[in-house]
Amino acid sequence: MLPAVLLSVLLTMLCYVSPLPAAGPYELVRIPDAFTPGGIAPDVVAGQPLAAGLHNNSNRAGRFRLTTSAIDVIDTLVDPNRFSFGRGACGEFSVGAFGLGSDHSQTTAFRWSSSTGLHTLAAPGVVSVASAVTCTGLAAGSGTPVDGGALLPLRWLVDGTVEQLAVLATGRDASVEAINASGAMTGYSGLSTGALVCAVWDSAGTVQTCLPTGDASQGTGINASGAVSGFVATPQGLRGLVREASGTVQMLPPLPGHTGSRANGLNDAGFVVGRSFRGQGAQAKGVLWEGGAVVEVLTLVTNPAGWTLENCVGVSNAGVLLCSGTQDGLFASAFAVPVAPTPDQQPASPPRPRRR
C-alpha cells in the first residue's frame, strides 16, 4: 500500500494533460538516504522525475526517479570500490566522473545508459568530468591536462569521440556546465584579463560571452530556446541572471532581506530555480523565479513540516523541482512535485454581471 501523500502525487502527475504551473503548490517527496543532487532530467517520462547525483552513504553515483512504488536507487553505476558522482541525466543516460588511483585524486568522465551500461569517456592525458548529457547521449564537461595547464571545455560525441571546444582566451580555464537537446552549451571561459565569465557555445562549438561586460559570471543551465541561467558578481553582491538567446539579460533578485542570489537552472517555460542568501554562514533558501519575481519554494509546499530547503538545482519541463536542505535536522533532498491546488488555493472567480 502506497503512503497517501505519495499516491496522490503520483496520480496527479500521471493524470494531468498539460504541465501544472511551476509556481506550485508542491508536495515534497524525499529521495531516500543522503543524496547530493547533481541535476534533474529536463523531461518527465511516464510520470517519473529523474535526478542524478551522489549517493553519500556509498560515495557512488546514482540515479533516482519517482516510480509507482517508491523513490528507488535504480542504478549502481560504477565499481563500488571507487568513488564516483553523477552530474547530469536525460532519458536513459547519466554522466559524471569516477576517481582513479588509491586516493581518487584524479577523475575520468563516464557516460552510463540503461541499455549499454557504463562507458569511460576517453580524453587522453586529461583528468576529466562530464557535467551534462542530452537524451541522445551527447555529453559535455571539462578536463585538465595531467601535466598541467588550463581547464579545457570538452564535448563527447555519441560514439565517444572527444572534442576540445573553443575558448574566449588561450591558456585560460573554461568548462561546459549544461547542454540542451540541440547541442548548445553554457558554462564559463576565461578572458585575457583572467576573469572567468559566462560563456555560450553553439552546436558547432563557436563560443561567445553571455554578458556585455567582463564581470565574473557563469552559466548554469540552458533551455531549448537557448536561454541561459547563471550568476554574476555585482557591486551589490552575487546575482542570479537569465540571458535570453537574443542577448537580453535579466537580473534575478534575492528574497527581501537577503544580499545575494544564484540561479542554477531553468526549464523551457522560463521558470528559474536557485538559491537566495544573506551572507557567509547564513542559511540560504531555495527559490524560484517566475517572470523575474522571486518566491521561497518552501512557502509553496503543502507538507513543509520538518523541512528546510536551502538550494534548488533544477526544474523539469513538467515543473518538478529538485531541491536539497534538511528534514528533521538531517541533510536531505527531495523532488517538489506540482499538485492540483485545493479549493482555498484556487483564484477567486470574477463576479457574474447581474441582469438589469
N, C-alpha and C positions, 0 to 999 in steps of 0.2 A: 504494500500500500504506500503510495507516494504521500509525503507531507502535503498538507493542504496548500501552503504557500507556493511550493514548487509546482504542484499540479496546476494551480491557477495561472502561474507564469507560463508554463508550457502550453496550456490550452490557448491563452491569449496570443502567444507568438505564432502558433500553428494556424489559427483561425482568421487573423486579420488579413485583408487583401492588400491594402497599401500600408506602408510604414506609419506607425503612430508618431506624433510629434516628438522630436528629440528632447524637448523640454519637459518630459515627464507627464504624469508621475511614473516612478520606477519601483520595482521590487529588487532588493539586493539578494543575490544568490551566491553564497560563498563558494569559492574554489577551495577544495579540501587541502589540508596541510598548509605549510608555509610556502607560498608560491609567489615569486617576484615576477610580475608581468613584464614581458618584453614588447608585446604588441598584440593587436586584435585583427583578425582577418576582416577585410572590407565588407564581405558579403556573408549573410547568414543563410546557410543551406539547410533546408528541411527543419527549420526552427532550431538550429544548433549553432550558437555563437562559438567561435573558435579562438583560443588565445595561445600564444607561445611565450615561454619564459623559462625561469629557473625553478626547479623543484628543490627548495632549500634543504629539505630533510635528507635528500640523497646526493645533493650537489650535481644534479643532472638536468639536462634539457628536458622539457616536456611540452606536450600539447594537451589542452584541457577544453572540453566542449560540454555544452548542456545537452544531455540526451534524454530519452524518455524515461530513464530510470534514476539517474543521478548525474552529478558532475563527476566525471571519472578522469583519472590519468589514463589516457588511451594509448600513449606511445612511450616506450622507453627507448630513446633514440640511439644511444651510444654505449660503448663499453662501460660497465658500472665501476670499473677501477680507475677511470679518469674523469676529471671534472669537465663539465660541459654546460652551456647555457643556450637558450633559444632567444632569437631576436625578432623573427618575423614569421608569419604564416599566411597562406592563401590556398584554399581548396585542399588538395592532397599534399601540398608541400609545406615544409618548415625549413628554416635556415638558422644558423648560429655559428658557434665555434666550439671546439673541444681542445683541452690542454694537452700539450706534449711534454715529455721529459718527466723526471721524477718529481719535480716541483711545479709542473704545469705552467712554467713561466712563459712558454711560447704557445701560441694557439694556431689552429688551422680551421679554415672555414669549412662548413659542411652544408649539404642540402639533403633533406630526407623526404621521401614520398611514401605514401601508404601502399603504392603498387610495386616499387622497386627497392625500397629500403634506403640505407644510408650510403651517401657518396661524398668522399672528400673532394672539395673544390680546389683543384690544384692552382697554386700560384708560386712557381719555383723560386726559391730563395727569399720568400716573403712570409712573414708572420701575419696571418690574415683573419678577418672576421667578416661573415656575411650578415648584413643588417636587415635586408628586405628581400622579398620574393614576390613575383606575380603568380597568378593561378596557372600559368603555362610553364613555370619553372625558371624564368629569367630572374637571376639573383644579382645583388649589388652589395657593396660594402667597402672595405678598405684593407690595406696591408702595408707593413713596414719592412723594408729590406733587412735581412738578418745581419748584414754587415754595416748597418746604419744608413741614415738618410731620412728624407721626409716621408710622412704618411701618404700613401697613394690611393686615389679613388679607383675602385675596381668594379668590373661587371663580368659575370659568368653567364655565357650563353647556355641554352638548353642542353647542348651536347657537352658542356663542361669547359669549353674553351674560355680562357680568361682574357679580358681586355683591360688595358690601362686607359682610363678616361683623361680628357683634357683637364688642365688646371688653370687657375687665373694667373699664377706666377710660378715659374720654375723654382724648385727647391723649397717650396712652402707646403705645409701639411694640407691635405684635403681628404674628405671622406663622404661617401654616399650614405644617407640615413633612411631614405624612403624611396619607393618606386611605385608608379601607377601602372595600370593594365596596358597602357600604350608604350611603356618603357621610358617615360620621362622621369627624372630623378631630382632629388634635392638633398642638401646636406650643407657642407661648408668647404671653403677653399681659401687658402692664404693669399694675401696681397703682398706686393713687394715691400710694403711698409711693415709687414709682419702680422698685421691684423688678420684674424680669421673671420670671414664674412659668409653670410648666407649665399648659397650658390644653387643654380638650377642647371640641369643638363637635359637636352632634348634626346630623343631616341637615337639620334646619330652620334651622341656623345659630345656635342658642342656645349660649352659652358658659358654662363653669364652670371653676373651678380643679381641678387634679389632686390637690393636696395640701391638708391642713387647715391648714398653716402658710404663711406668706408668704416662705419661704426661696427664694432664687434657684434656678430649675429650668427644665427644658424637656422637652417631649415630642418623641420622635424617630420613633416608629413606632406603628401601631395595627393590631390584627388583627381578624378577622371578629367576634369576641365583644365587641369594644370595649376589650380590654386594651391598655394603653399602655406602651411602653418609653420610658426617658428618663434624666435625671440630675438631681441636686440637690446644692447646696453644703451641707455639714455641718461642724460643728466639727472633725471628723476628716479632712476633705478631700472632694473630689468623689466622689459615689457614684452608680452606676447604680441604676435602680429599675424596678419593674413595678407599674403601678397597674391593678388589675382593674376591670371595669365596675361591680362592686359598691362600689367606692371603697377597697377594701383595698389597702394599699401594702406592697410587699416591697422592702427594700434589697438590692442585689446587691454582694457583697464583691469586693474586688480579689484578685489572686493573693497567696499568702503572701510577705511582704517588700515588697509594694507599698503605696503610700499612697493611690491613687485609682482609680476605675473610671468608665466611661461606657458606657451601653447605647445602641446605635444602631438596633436593630430587633428584631422578634420575628415568629414565624410563628403559625399558628392552633393548633399543638400546644403553644405556650407556650415554645418554645426561644428564647433571647435571645442576641444576639451584640453584641460591642462591643470595648472595649479596657481594659487594666489597665496602670497605670504607677506608677513610683516617684516622679517629680517632674520639675521643669523640666530639660529637656536629656537626661533618661534615656530609653533606648529603651523604647517601650511594647510590649505583647504583645497580639495578637488573641486574644480569649477567647470562650467560650461558657458560658452558664449553663443548667443543667437542674435544675429544682426548686430553684432558688436556689443550687446548688453551682457553683463556678467551675472551669473547666479551660482550660489553654492549648491553642489549636487545633492548633498545630504538633506537640504531643505526640500527637495523634490521627492524624497524617498518615503514610501509608505511603511517601511519596517526599520526605522533608524535605531531602535533601542540597542545600546551597547556598542554602536559603531562610531568610528571616526573615519572620514575619507580625506586623505592628505594629498592624493595625486590621482589624476585620471590620465591614462596613457593613450587611449584611443577610443574611437566611436565608429561603429559599423554603419553601413548604409541603411540598415533596419533600425538605427537609433539605439543600439545596445552599447553601453559604455563599459570599459574595462578600467577599474579603479583599485587603489590599494590604500590601506590605512591600518586600523586596528579594530578588532572585535573583542570586547571584554578585556581590553588591555593588552592583547597579543596581536602581533603582526598578522594581517590577513588581506586577501584580495578577493574581489567579487565582480561578477557581471551585474550591472544595473540594467534591468530589462524593462522596457516600456510596458505599462499595463493600462488597461482601459480606465479612464477617470471614474471615480464614484460620483453619484448624483450631486453631492455637495461640491465637487471639483469641476463640474460642468459649467461653462459660461452661461450666464443668465440669458434667457431668450428675450428679445425685444418685445415690448407690449404690443398687442394687436390693436390696430386702429378701430375705434368704435364707429358703428354706422350712425349716421345722423338721421 
